[in-house]
């Protein structure tokens, strides 16, 4: 996608139309952090107090609705540290003094995050210290102290993410709510509510924000939602200083008693519509759509996927909006050339996989946990020894999934330059330390293994933002791989059933003067439906997706944040299917 604005003003309309037309129906949420001189300029223009160090800009986009853009002031999040605790417990004294272990190197150098969220950097430093060093003496007391420290860091990261969501976004966390998938009952209720708000309350609301608010479950707060809907003007909102949300709404309502009554009626209408939707959801198979986060270089190091609002959702991340269309276009061309079936999103067969397991030879526990299991799944791969660059390049080209369970991102065995040369690249699971971390150098674009794989054509890359310990990340890996492979087997079973149903339906069987008429059976799998309308709508409702199992896998970790929050999905929603023939 061309990121340069057109040279003539009269071309801006077509430029904007093309921009939104290239977006998928999947929700895209862009998050940027504005600091330094630009933050100071905004602070002066809007008369904000000097305690505001930065602004967070959140844009919610898709191809079918008006975007919502919010510019919100950022306050410092958590200021607590563990230094005093370290000193009092003597924690550092029980660790081995291994001079070969280097000091933690911050991959992002210095950004505005260090000013508004300094505790995050501290958590990663302490994580490095405890995960890279072991107690001098292997005693029960030292092991307990080590685990106590790790659990405190885990709790601190959880607290940090909750505080970040509350202080940075407050009620505007609704911008991160996922949309419900193919819920026709909600569409009818929403349409009626919009008509009622216009005719009875003289209120026009942003449709995309209304949709996500109505679809919310326990997060729904009708009073707060009305305030949000009323504050959005032409799809935009800017945080205002000096007035609380209640005072702001009261000021808006002081014009006349009629306005107050209209707002009260709007609250009642919204509450009733939400109640009807919750009742309709009971007993219905309702799923949430996936979300793609586009994160700028100032915020990409944070585990956004683990904010309370997002942690249970299916979330992917990418560095630019243009990369979404690029990946989808490339995947579309690939499936067009290799199949008679046209799909909107890429698909992989996890059983068509190649693994590299413990290539350095020092992760005995990981190799013992996975080697026989991989063989039981009939996967090709290599365990206990280092692969050659040629072996890895061949595996990435010829398989749907590449599994790396070793140190780092694997670029010590195949370089980023070699990966980027590939014309086709498998979906990738990189479970080494900091395998998903992006390095920042001044104003240059970020660099890192996930971007190399995406540039080579990989539709999705699951990797770790920071250092992890082997046994806990193994729990994550085993859970998510098992889920993918079970879904692939289920997809194969459903496909066989579909073929059998269609074969019988195509038969002409006459008897007692009647001819058999083909019709869909109640027990027929969803994928047997011949309706092709959903294949180009940017969603993948007919099959499970790679990212839909991330939340479940995170919960398998002992440290659900310090380890469970490290893995993230780079890329786009990618379906799981089963090939008839799998390469070995």
Secondary structure, DSSP 4 states (H G I P E B T S, - for coil): ---SPPSSGGGHHHHHHHHHHTS-SSEEEEEEEE-HHHHHHHHHHTT--TT--EEEEEEEE-SSS--EEEEEEE-------SHHHHHHHTGGGGB---TTSPPP--TT-S-THHHH-HHHHHHHHHHHHHHH--BSS--HHHHHHHHHHHHHHHHHHHHHHHHHIIIIIGGGGGGGPPPEES-HHHHHHHHHHHHHHHHHH-----HHHHHHHHH-STT--HHHHHHHHHH-BTTEEE--SS--HHHHHHHHHTT-HHHHHHHHHHHHHHHHHHHHHHHHHTTS--EEPPEEEEE-TTTTTS-GGGSTTTTTS-EEEES-SHHHHHHHHHHHHHHHHH-SS--SS-EE-TTSEEEEE-TTS--HHHHHHHHHHHHHTT-EEEESSPPPHHHHHHHHHH-SEEEEESSTTSTTTS-HHHHHT-SS--EEEE-STTTT--B--TTSPPB-HHHHHHHTT-SEEEEESS---HHHHHHHHHHHHHHHHHHHHHHHHHHHHHHHHHHHHT---EETTEE------TTS-GGG----GGGGSS--TTS-BGGGGHHHHHTTSSSTTTTTTTEEEEE---EE---SS---
